[in-house]
Amino acid sequence: MSDQGALTDEAIAALRRRIGVATPHPQPPWYREPGTDAFRHVAEAFGDDNPLWCDPDYGAGTVWGEPIASPNMNGGDTLIGENEITQLDPDTKALLKGDPLKGAHAYYAGSHREWWRPVRPGMRITRRNALVGVHDKASEFAQRSVHEWTAEVFAAADHVLSAQYRLMIRTDRAKVESTSDSGKYRDVEIRPYTGDELARIDDEYAAEPARRRGGEPRYWEDVDEGEAIGPLVKGPLRVTDMIVWHTGMGMGLYGVKALRLAHQQRQRTPGFFRPDDLNIPDVHQRVHWDPEWARRAGNPAIYDYGRMRETWLVHLCTDWMGDDGWLAALDVEFRRFNYVGDTHWMHGRIVRKYLADGERPAVDLEAWGENQRGETTCPGHATILLPSREHGPVRLPEPPDGAATCEQALTALVARFAAMDHAETAPTGGAPTA
């Protein structure tokens, strides 16, 4: 590593040469042709039994005319989407080989999602993935950092469905280690709950179905800026919740396998494994279900995946907006850990009421999750389209530049991220990034 560390001008320029170059996603979709069972499994994985995605007969009586999937299933890591790009030519392989910022620390800092059309039963969905933005940032914490944005775009037939943008923040490892405290989480207190505390949580859970808007339209005219949304309770988090999460959501980007398939995975990616107390190789992901492994990683307890809390914020929004609304966008930053034993209260507040594109009744929300210690761990923002007495039912948003294919959408997103290269804004220009 040079005196400048891994984040040199040359390394960043090399990374930027990859912008817009489509590459295969490393894992196949968990659901190749998702139907109503898949819709239910995914929703129940994050504690949502909304009949719009859980009851196959319910959707026929809604504005959608049939069941649709939760926004959480519409895109999102490895849930859906077969690779449109399956082979790379030699020059592209050479361009994408290795990590130009090798030696730099990387952490998953945030996610931003947009939805343009619903996922309906039996759709054959494709996806395209590419680096879309490399933003060179000055950082008080590590002097220099790079915000590395990748996009995953999903389409079915002749229309695009959604996109997810993943923010990885890259910093020089030596500078981070010299300025950080390896014991920063040592003083986190996770204490037993009193009977009264558990009773309060139980009361919130019991009231949740009645608070879900469901088939009663929430008209735009009836909403005011400053109005509170929620809270929606999630917790206390258990290891069991992590297991149920994986049954519905799959094993994510790592594609953790069992038995002989795990052996094959270890041959391909030996660095992802390390021996347990019996000298048996296991995946680093075990920190999410083994307390000792979590402690060795510097945490006081097992902790969740950031995307779990993203799904909770989506749940907050969809319960509030009702069947006739449309969640158009949501972003979230992952600022603190969520430990087994923690309880989160998901909150929202309407900060803007307006006509999007001059014609679509919309509201913007601040949304966040707060744990029982009063810490905000996952601040975010959302845009919701609502039906209107004056303007009529929701009209779904247009993809960037009117894109009808994943390739067209990625091209438009590369241009969007280039425009925001030096701006302190999220991909849609609305919310500050991590």
C-alpha positions in Angstrom: 0.0 0.0 0.0 1.4 3.4 -0.9 1.8 6.3 1.5 -1.6 7.5 0.3 -3.3 4.2 1.2 -5.6 2.3 -1.1 -7.6 5.4 -2.2 -5.3 6.8 -4.7 -6.3 8.9 -7.7 -5.2 6.1 -10.0 -7.2 3.5 -8.1 -10.3 5.6 -8.1 -9.9 6.2 -11.8 -9.6 2.5 -12.4 -12.8 1.9 -10.5 -14.6 4.5 -12.4 -13.8 2.8 -15.7 -16.2 0.1 -14.6 -19.2 2.4 -14.4 -22.1 1.2 -16.5 -20.4 -2.2 -17.3 -23.1 -4.8 -16.7 -21.9 -7.9 -14.8 -23.6 -11.1 -13.8 -25.1 -11.2 -10.3 -23.1 -13.8 -8.2 -26.2 -15.7 -7.0 -29.3 -17.1 -8.8 -32.7 -15.7 -7.7 -34.3 -17.3 -4.6 -37.6 -17.2 -6.5 -37.3 -17.8 -10.2 -41.0 -17.5 -11.0 -42.6 -16.1 -7.8 -46.2 -16.9 -7.1 -48.6 -16.3 -4.2 -46.8 -18.7 -1.9 -43.6 -16.8 -2.4 -45.4 -13.5 -1.8 -46.6 -14.8 1.5 -43.3 -16.4 2.6 -41.4 -13.1 2.0 -43.9 -11.0 3.8 -44.1 -13.3 6.8 -40.3 -13.3 7.0 -40.5 -9.7 8.3 -43.7 -10.1 10.3 -46.2 -8.8 7.8 -49.5 -10.7 7.1 -51.1 -8.0 4.9 -53.7 -9.9 2.8 -52.7 -7.9 -0.3 -49.6 -10.1 -0.5 -50.6 -13.0 1.8 -54.1 -14.0 0.7 -54.4 -15.2 -2.9 -58.1 -14.4 -3.1 -57.9 -10.9 -1.6 -56.1 -9.1 -4.4 -58.9 -9.6 -6.9 -61.1 -7.1 -5.0 -58.5 -4.4 -5.0 -57.4 -1.8 -7.5 -54.7 -4.3 -8.6 -57.2 -6.9 -9.7 -55.0 -9.8 -8.4 -52.4 -10.5 -5.7 -49.2 -8.4 -5.8 -45.9 -8.8 -4.0 -44.8 -6.6 -1.2 -42.3 -3.9 -2.3 -39.7 -5.8 -0.3 -40.0 -8.6 -2.8 -40.0 -6.3 -5.8 -36.2 -6.4 -6.3 -33.9 -6.6 -3.3 -30.6 -8.5 -3.4 -31.1 -12.1 -4.6 -34.9 -12.5 -4.2 -35.9 -12.3 -7.9 -34.3 -11.7 -11.3 -32.4 -14.0 -13.7 -29.2 -12.5 -15.0 -29.5 -10.9 -18.5 -25.7 -10.9 -18.7 -24.4 -14.4 -18.2 -21.1 -14.3 -20.1 -18.4 -11.7 -20.3 -16.0 -11.2 -23.2 -12.2 -11.3 -22.4 -11.8 -7.5 -22.4 -14.7 -7.1 -20.0 -13.4 -9.9 -17.8 -10.0 -8.1 -17.6 -11.7 -4.8 -16.8 -13.7 -6.3 -13.9 -10.9 -8.5 -12.5 -10.0 -7.8 -8.9 -10.7 -4.7 -6.8 -9.0 -1.5 -7.8 -9.4 -0.3 -4.1 -8.0 -3.5 -2.7 -6.8 -2.9 0.9 -9.5 -0.3 1.5 -12.1 -1.0 4.2 -15.7 -1.4 2.9 -18.9 -1.2 4.8 -22.5 -1.4 3.6 -23.8 2.0 4.6 -27.2 2.4 3.0 -29.8 1.3 0.5 -32.1 3.3 -1.8 -34.9 1.7 -3.7 -37.4 2.8 -6.4 -40.5 1.0 -7.6 -42.3 1.6 -10.9 -44.6 -1.4 -11.4 -45.8 -4.3 -9.2 -44.7 -7.9 -9.2 -47.6 -10.1 -10.1 -47.9 -13.9 -9.8 -45.9 -16.0 -12.3 -43.8 -13.2 -13.7 -40.5 -14.3 -15.3 -38.2 -11.5 -14.1 -34.7 -10.5 -15.4 -32.1 -8.3 -13.8 -29.0 -6.3 -14.7 -26.3 -5.1 -12.3 -23.6 -2.5 -12.7 -21.5 0.0 -10.8 -23.2 3.3 -11.5 -21.4 5.9 -9.3 -18.0 6.4 -7.7 -18.0 9.6 -5.6 -14.8 10.8 -4.1 -15.5 12.3 -0.7 -13.5 14.2 1.9 -14.0 12.4 5.3 -13.3 13.8 8.7 -13.3 10.3 10.0 -10.8 8.7 7.6 -9.6 11.8 5.6 -10.7 10.4 2.3 -13.5 8.0 1.4 -15.2 6.8 -1.7 -19.0 6.3 -2.0 -19.4 3.3 -4.3 -22.9 2.9 -5.7 -24.1 -0.2 -7.5 -27.5 -0.6 -9.1 -29.7 -3.6 -9.6 -32.5 -3.1 -12.1 -35.4 -5.6 -12.5 -37.8 -6.0 -15.5 -40.5 -8.3 -16.8 -41.7 -8.6 -20.4 -41.7 -5.0 -21.8 -41.5 -2.9 -18.6 -39.1 -2.3 -15.8 -40.3 -3.0 -12.3 -37.8 -1.6 -9.8 -34.2 -0.7 -8.9 -32.1 -1.0 -5.8 -29.0 1.1 -5.2 -26.4 -0.2 -2.7 -24.0 2.2 -1.0 -20.6 0.9 0.0 -18.3 3.4 1.7 -14.7 2.7 1.1 -12.0 4.1 3.5 -8.3 3.5 4.0 -8.1 0.7 6.5 -5.0 1.9 8.3 -6.6 5.4 8.8 -9.8 3.9 10.1 -8.0 1.6 12.5 -5.9 4.4 13.8 -8.9 6.6 14.6 -11.5 4.0 15.7 -12.0 2.3 19.0 -12.2 -1.4 18.8 -14.3 -1.5 21.9 -16.9 1.1 20.8 -19.8 -1.3 21.3 -18.5 -2.8 24.6 -20.7 -0.6 26.7 -23.9 -1.4 24.9 -26.4 -2.7 27.5 -28.9 -5.4 26.5 -30.9 -6.1 29.7 -33.8 -8.4 30.4 -37.3 -7.0 29.9 -39.8 -6.4 32.7 -43.2 -7.8 32.6 -44.7 -4.3 32.0 -42.3 -3.7 29.1 -43.3 -6.9 27.4 -46.9 -6.2 28.0 -46.6 -2.8 26.3 -45.0 -4.5 23.2 -47.7 -7.2 23.2 -50.4 -4.4 23.3 -48.8 -2.8 20.2 -48.7 -6.1 18.3 -52.3 -6.8 19.2 -53.4 -3.4 17.8 -51.3 -3.6 14.6 -53.9 -5.3 12.3 -56.5 -2.7 13.1 -54.1 0.1 12.3 -53.4 -1.3 8.8 -55.3 0.9 6.3 -56.1 -2.0 4.0 -59.0 -1.4 1.6 -60.1 2.0 2.9 -58.4 4.5 0.6 -56.2 7.1 2.3 -56.9 10.2 0.2 -54.2 12.7 -0.4 -56.5 15.5 0.5 -56.9 14.1 4.1 -53.2 14.1 4.8 -51.3 17.0 6.4 -47.6 17.9 6.6 -46.3 17.1 10.1 -48.6 14.2 10.5 -47.1 11.2 12.4 -47.0 7.7 11.0 -46.8 4.7 13.3 -45.2 3.6 15.5 -44.9 0.0 14.3 -43.1 -2.3 16.9 -40.5 -4.9 15.9 -39.0 -7.0 18.6 -37.6 -8.1 20.9 -35.4 -9.5 18.2 -34.7 -13.3 18.6 -32.4 -15.7 16.9 -35.6 -17.4 15.7 -36.5 -14.2 13.8 -33.2 -14.5 12.0 -34.0 -18.1 11.0 -37.5 -17.1 9.8 -36.0 -14.2 7.9 -33.7 -16.6 5.9 -36.6 -19.0 5.1 -38.4 -16.2 3.3 -35.6 -14.0 2.1 -33.0 -16.6 1.2 -29.3 -16.4 2.0 -28.6 -13.1 0.3 -25.5 -12.1 -1.6 -23.4 -14.8 0.1 -25.5 -17.7 -1.0 -24.7 -19.8 2.1 -25.2 -23.5 1.3 -25.5 -26.8 3.3 -23.4 -29.9 3.5 -21.8 -31.0 0.2 -22.9 -27.7 -1.4 -21.2 -25.9 1.4 -18.0 -27.9 0.7 -18.2 -26.8 -3.0 -18.7 -23.2 -1.9 -15.6 -23.4 0.4 -13.5 -24.6 -2.6 -14.6 -21.5 -4.5 -14.3 -18.9 -1.7 -12.1 -20.3 1.1 -11.7 -16.8 2.5 -15.3 -16.7 3.5 -14.8 -19.5 5.9 -13.0 -19.9 9.2 -12.8 -22.8 11.7 -15.2 -23.0 14.7 -14.3 -24.4 18.1 -14.4 -27.9 16.7 -12.1 -26.9 13.8 -15.0 -27.2 11.4 -14.9 -24.5 8.7 -18.0 -22.3 8.8 -19.1 -19.0 7.1 -18.3 -15.6 8.6 -22.0 -14.9 8.4 -22.3 -17.0 11.5 -21.9 -13.7 13.5 -25.7 -13.3 12.9 -26.6 -16.4 14.8 -23.7 -17.4 17.1 -23.1 -15.2 20.2 -19.4 -16.1 20.5 -18.6 -15.3 16.9 -20.4 -12.0 17.3 -18.3 -11.2 20.4 -15.1 -12.1 18.5 -16.2 -9.6 15.9 -16.3 -6.9 18.6 -20.0 -6.9 19.3 -21.8 -7.7 22.6 -24.4 -10.0 21.0 -25.7 -11.4 17.7 -26.9 -8.7 15.4 -29.3 -8.4 12.4 -28.9 -7.6 8.8 -29.4 -3.9 7.9 -31.9 -5.0 5.3 -34.2 -6.4 8.0 -34.8 -2.9 9.2 -35.3 -1.7 5.6 -38.2 -4.2 5.3 -39.6 -2.9 8.6 -39.7 0.6 7.2 -41.4 -0.6 4.1 -43.9 -2.4 6.3 -44.6 0.9 8.2 -45.3 2.7 4.9 -47.5 0.1 3.3 -49.6 -0.4 6.4 -50.2 3.4 6.5 -50.9 4.0 2.8 -53.4 1.2 2.2 -54.1 -1.0 -0.8 -54.7 2.0 -3.1 -51.4 3.7 -2.4 -48.0 3.1 -4.0 -44.6 3.2 -2.3 -42.5 4.9 -5.0 -39.1 5.2 -3.2 -37.4 4.5 0.1 -33.9 5.1 1.3 -32.3 4.0 4.6 -28.9 4.4 6.3 -27.5 1.7 8.6 -25.9 3.6 11.4 -26.0 1.3 14.4 -26.3 -2.4 15.1 -29.6 -4.0 16.0 -28.8 -6.8 18.6 -30.8 -9.9 19.6 -32.8 -8.6 22.5 -33.4 -5.2 21.0 -36.8 -3.8 20.2 -37.4 -1.3 17.5 -40.2 1.2 17.1 -40.6 2.3 13.5 -41.7 5.9 13.1 -42.6 8.3 10.2 -43.5 11.9 9.7 -44.9 13.6 6.6 -42.6 16.4 5.7 -44.0 17.4 2.3 -47.3 17.1 0.4 -47.2 17.9 -3.3 -47.9 16.9 -6.9 -45.0 14.8 -8.2 -44.3 15.7 -11.8 -47.1 18.2 -11.5 -49.8 15.5 -11.7 -49.3 12.7 -9.1 -50.5 13.3 -5.6 -47.5 12.5 -3.3 -46.1 12.8 0.2 -42.5 12.6 1.4 -41.8 11.1 4.7 -39.0 11.0 7.2 -38.9 7.5 8.5 -36.7 5.9 11.2 -36.2 3.0 13.6 -35.5 3.7 17.3 -34.5 1.1 19.7 -35.4 0.7 23.4 -32.2 2.7 24.3 -33.6 5.7 22.4 -31.0 5.4 19.6 -32.0 6.0 16.0 -30.3 3.1 14.1 -31.8 3.4 10.6 -32.9 6.9 9.5 -34.5 7.1 6.1 -37.0 8.8 3.7 -39.9 7.6 1.6 -42.1 8.9 -1.2 -45.7 7.6 -1.3 -48.2 8.2 -4.1 -51.8 8.4 -2.8 -55.3 8.3 -4.4 -57.0 11.7 -4.7 -60.6 12.8 -4.8 -59.7 15.5 -7.3 -56.9 13.8 -9.3 -58.2 10.3 -9.3 -56.4 6.9 -8.5 -52.7 6.5 -8.2 -50.8 6.7 -11.5 -47.6 4.7 -11.2 -44.3 6.6 -11.6 -42.3 6.5 -14.8 -38.9 4.8 -14.9 -35.9 7.1 -15.6 -36.0 8.4 -19.1 -39.0 6.3 -19.8 -36.9 3.1 -19.8 -38.6 -0.1 -20.9 -35.7 -2.5 -20.4 -33.0 -3.1 -17.8 -30.3 -1.9 -20.2 -32.1 1.4 -20.8 -32.7 1.9 -17.1 -29.1 1.3 -16.2 -28.0 3.8 -18.9 -30.3 6.4 -17.4 -29.1 5.7 -13.8 -25.4 6.1 -14.8 -26.3 9.6 -16.1 -28.2 10.4 -12.9 -25.3 9.4 -10.7 -22.8 11.3 -12.8 -25.0 14.4 -12.3 -24.9 14.0 -8.5 -21.2 13.2 -8.3 -20.4 16.2 -6.1 -23.8 16.6 -4.5 -24.7 15.5 -1.0 -27.9 13.9 -2.2 -29.3 10.4 -2.7 -29.9 9.0 -6.2 -33.3 10.8 -6.6 -31.9 14.0 -5.3 -34.1 14.0 -2.1 -32.3 12.6 0.8 -28.8 13.0 2.3 -26.5 9.9 1.9 -24.6 8.2 4.6 
